[in-house]
Amino acid sequence: MARMILLGVGTGVPDVDRENTHMVWDGPGGPLLIDAGGSTYQRLLRAGLNPQQLRGIFLTHSHADHINGVPILFFSIRLAGRQEPITIYGLEATLTLVQNVVEAFNLEKYTTPINWIPVAAGDTLPLEGGWTLRTALTEHSRPCLATRFENRASGQALTYSADTAPCQAVTDLARGANALIHEATTSEPFVGHTTPRQAGEVASIAGVGRLTLVHFSPHWTMPVDQALAEIRAGGFSGPADVGQEYQVIEL
């Protein structure tokens, strides 16, 4: 089984029912966490996953709403008994900042060993069972990586835009994917972020099978019904929805 579980789908300002956007790849090579919110340990449990079995963490970028949960996740995992190392992937600048954050918490013995693995745009990481994770640089206010999980043999693929304005690199990364998880933070075009209409345009141009919006808030962005109408106005006619906490996107 290959699937992505949405652990949080909100913007940088959480709603009562929307944590900061992060998710977990529960498929070959996983579980692999994509970013970390402050309640990630609990959310993994609620999603039916054992946090102790995490294979790694992929950090898209270093903005606080995407990394704020890293130190407390390590603290909780260690208190629960984990001693095996865990790998963190990300841009070198992202890893440097997160290393400083973890050090500032002074976790002492209450952390598991960490393998820090720098990743660059365009890299392809092997997973298992013929699956790979490929990256592309997004258009954001801080260096940020989009991801594509793909099985070359079957052609199955899922792309996550991470934080970005519409850009060619992310559109190319999403091309032909079964599913595109795309941010939709703003109601009007804004530097470094995407509107629901623009996400619909990206999905249409890339020819994806389905579109799910994340990094979205009915309060801060727009009402859900309006967002769905904006996706259609952007030209995407396939299955589309606004992501919900613990939603499972299967391939």
C-alpha positions as a printed Julia matrix, in Angstrom:
251×3 Matrix{Float64}:
   0.0    0.0     0.0
   1.19   3.52   -0.79
  -0.57   6.47    0.76
  -0.09   9.92    2.23
  -1.82  10.8     5.49
  -2.48  14.48    6.16
  -1.61  15.19    9.79
  -2.26  18.93    9.55
  -3.71  21.05    6.75
  -3.77  24.6     8.11
  -1.8   27.76    7.42
   0.88  29.35    9.58
  -1.98  30.43   11.85
  -3.77  27.22   12.95
  -7.56  27.03   13.1
  -9.43  25.21   15.85
  -9.57  22.11   13.62
  -6.45  22.69   11.48
  -2.88  22.22   12.68
   0.08  23.58   10.7
   0.44  21.64    7.44
   2.48  18.45    7.67
   1.92  14.86    6.57
   3.37  11.38    6.58
   4.21   9.05    3.7
   2.93   5.64    4.74
   4.28   3.55    1.9
   7.49   1.89    0.72
  10.42   3.42    2.56
   8.14   4.9     5.21
   6.72   5.99    7.46
   8.47   9.19    6.35
   7.3   12.39    8.0
   7.04  15.49    5.81
   7.62  18.47    8.12
   6.59  18.46   11.79
   3.91  20.32   13.71
   3.92  20.64   17.48
   1.44  17.79   18.01
   2.99  15.34   15.55
   3.58  12.47   18.0
  -0.08  12.44   19.02
  -1.25  12.88   15.43
   0.76   9.88   14.27
  -0.94   7.83   16.96
  -4.38   9.06   15.92
  -3.53   8.15   12.32
  -2.85   4.58   13.45
   0.94   4.8    13.12
   3.6    4.07   15.71
   5.91   7.11   16.04
   8.68   4.75   17.13
   8.69   3.24   13.64
   9.38   6.49   11.79
  12.07   5.88    9.18
  12.89   9.53    8.7
  11.77  13.14    8.41
  11.86  15.25    5.26
  11.84  18.98    5.97
  10.62  21.08    3.05
  11.97  24.35    4.45
  12.81  26.16    7.67
   9.79  28.36    8.36
   8.61  27.89   11.94
   5.23  26.35   11.09
   7.01  23.48    9.29
   9.75  22.69   11.83
   8.32  23.72   15.2
   7.55  20.14   16.21
  10.96  18.64   15.57
  12.5   19.01   19.07
   9.43  17.84   20.99
   9.02  14.9    18.6
  12.56  13.74   19.37
  11.97  14.31   23.08
   8.78  12.22   23.04
  10.25   9.43   20.92
  13.22   9.09   23.26
  11.06   9.13   26.39
   8.98   6.36   24.81
  12.12   4.24   24.49
  13.56   4.74   21.02
  17.32   4.49   20.74
  17.72   3.85   17.01
  18.95   6.79   14.92
  16.5    8.72   12.76
  17.39  10.48    9.51
  16.42  14.05    8.69
  16.54  15.16    5.04
  16.43  18.74    3.81
  18.27  21.56    2.15
  21.59  22.25    3.82
  20.43  25.67    5.04
  17.27  24.11    6.48
  19.24  21.44    8.34
  21.64  24.0     9.78
  18.81  26.09   11.2
  16.99  23.03   12.61
  20.21  21.76   14.18
  20.47  25.08   16.0
  16.85  24.83   17.13
  17.34  21.3    18.49
  20.52  22.37   20.28
  18.7   25.33   21.83
  16.23  22.94   23.48
  19.16  21.27   25.28
  17.46  17.87   25.19
  20.56  16.23   26.67
  19.98  12.46   26.83
  16.31  12.85   25.9
  16.76  12.56   22.18
  17.54   9.85   19.69
  20.67   9.99   17.48
  20.08  12.0    14.32
  21.57  11.5    10.85
  21.46  14.82    8.99
  21.33  14.23    5.21
  21.47  17.3     2.92
  19.26  17.15   -0.16
  19.38  19.48   -3.17
  16.77  20.41   -5.74
  16.6   17.77   -8.45
  17.87  14.98   -6.23
  16.25  11.55   -6.31
  16.23   9.5    -3.11
  15.67   5.73   -3.38
  12.97   4.36   -1.11
  11.89   0.7    -1.34
   9.95  -1.49   -3.75
  10.92   0.56   -6.78
   9.71   3.85   -5.25
  11.73   7.06   -5.28
  11.4   10.54   -3.85
  12.34  13.35   -6.25
  12.67  17.03   -5.35
  12.3   20.43   -7.0
  12.91  23.95   -5.75
   9.72  25.92   -5.17
   9.13  29.67   -5.41
   8.91  30.78   -1.8
  10.32  33.43    0.54
  12.79  30.88    1.89
  14.44  28.0    -0.01
  11.9   25.17   -0.11
  11.61  21.73   -1.74
   8.56  20.13   -3.33
   8.47  16.33   -3.39
   7.3   13.62   -5.77
   6.86  10.02   -4.64
   6.95   7.78   -7.71
   7.04   4.15   -8.71
   8.71   4.08  -12.11
   7.5    0.56  -12.85
   3.8    1.19  -12.24
   3.76   4.88  -13.07
   2.04   5.73   -9.8
   3.04   9.11   -8.42
   2.06  11.67   -5.8
   3.41  15.22   -5.66
   3.37  17.67   -2.76
   4.01  21.29   -3.71
   5.16  22.44   -0.25
   5.02  26.24    0.16
   5.19  27.96   -3.21
   3.82  30.41   -5.66
   2.88  28.78   -8.98
   6.14  27.92  -10.75
   7.34  25.8   -13.63
   9.51  23.54  -11.47
   6.58  22.38   -9.33
   4.28  22.04  -12.35
   6.88  19.84  -14.04
   7.35  17.79  -10.87
   3.59  17.17  -10.71
   3.16  16.29  -14.38
   1.01  13.19  -14.82
   0.84  12.4   -11.09
  -2.12  10.46   -9.77
  -2.47  12.97   -6.97
  -1.27  16.51   -6.34
  -1.32  17.96   -2.83
  -0.95  21.69   -3.37
  -0.84  24.6    -1.0
  -3.56  27.27   -1.28
  -2.84  29.87    1.36
  -4.17  33.11   -0.07
  -7.33  34.41   -1.7
  -5.41  36.72   -4.04
  -2.06  36.17   -5.82
   0.72  36.68   -3.29
   4.5   36.34   -3.51
   5.56  32.88   -2.32
   2.09  31.38   -2.0
  -0.77  30.09   -4.17
  -4.5   30.74   -4.44
  -7.06  27.95   -4.95
  -7.61  29.16   -8.52
  -3.89  29.06   -9.24
  -3.68  25.56   -7.74
  -6.44  24.53  -10.15
  -4.43  25.98  -13.02
  -1.32  24.04  -11.96
  -3.3   20.81  -11.65
  -4.85  21.32  -15.08
  -1.56  22.1   -16.82
   0.22  19.22  -15.08
  -2.55  16.77  -15.99
  -2.86  15.25  -12.53
  -5.52  12.76  -11.53
  -6.79  14.56   -8.43
  -6.07  17.73   -6.46
  -6.13  18.27   -2.7
  -5.57  21.7    -1.16
  -3.55  22.11    2.02
  -1.96  25.06    3.85
  -5.52  26.38    3.63
  -7.92  28.0     6.07
 -11.65  28.63    5.62
 -11.1   31.66    7.85
  -7.89  33.12    6.47
  -8.12  31.98    2.83
 -11.79  31.65    1.81
 -14.81  29.4     2.49
 -14.43  25.81    1.29
 -17.25  26.03   -1.29
 -15.64  29.1    -2.78
 -12.25  27.38   -2.91
 -13.73  24.43   -4.81
 -15.37  26.82   -7.28
 -12.05  28.61   -7.71
 -10.33  25.32   -8.55
 -12.84  24.83  -11.38
 -12.34  28.42  -12.5
  -8.64  27.61  -12.74
  -9.46  24.94  -15.31
  -9.17  21.71  -13.34
 -12.16  19.41  -13.89
 -10.94  16.29  -12.1
 -11.64  15.18   -8.52
 -10.72  17.95   -6.1
 -11.13  18.64   -2.41
  -9.89  20.73    0.47
  -7.7   18.58    2.69
  -8.9   17.52    6.13
  -6.99  16.41    9.2
  -6.14  12.68    9.0
  -7.34  12.42    5.4
  -5.76   9.49    3.57
  -4.71   9.9    -0.05
  -4.1    6.45   -1.52
  -2.31   5.42   -4.68
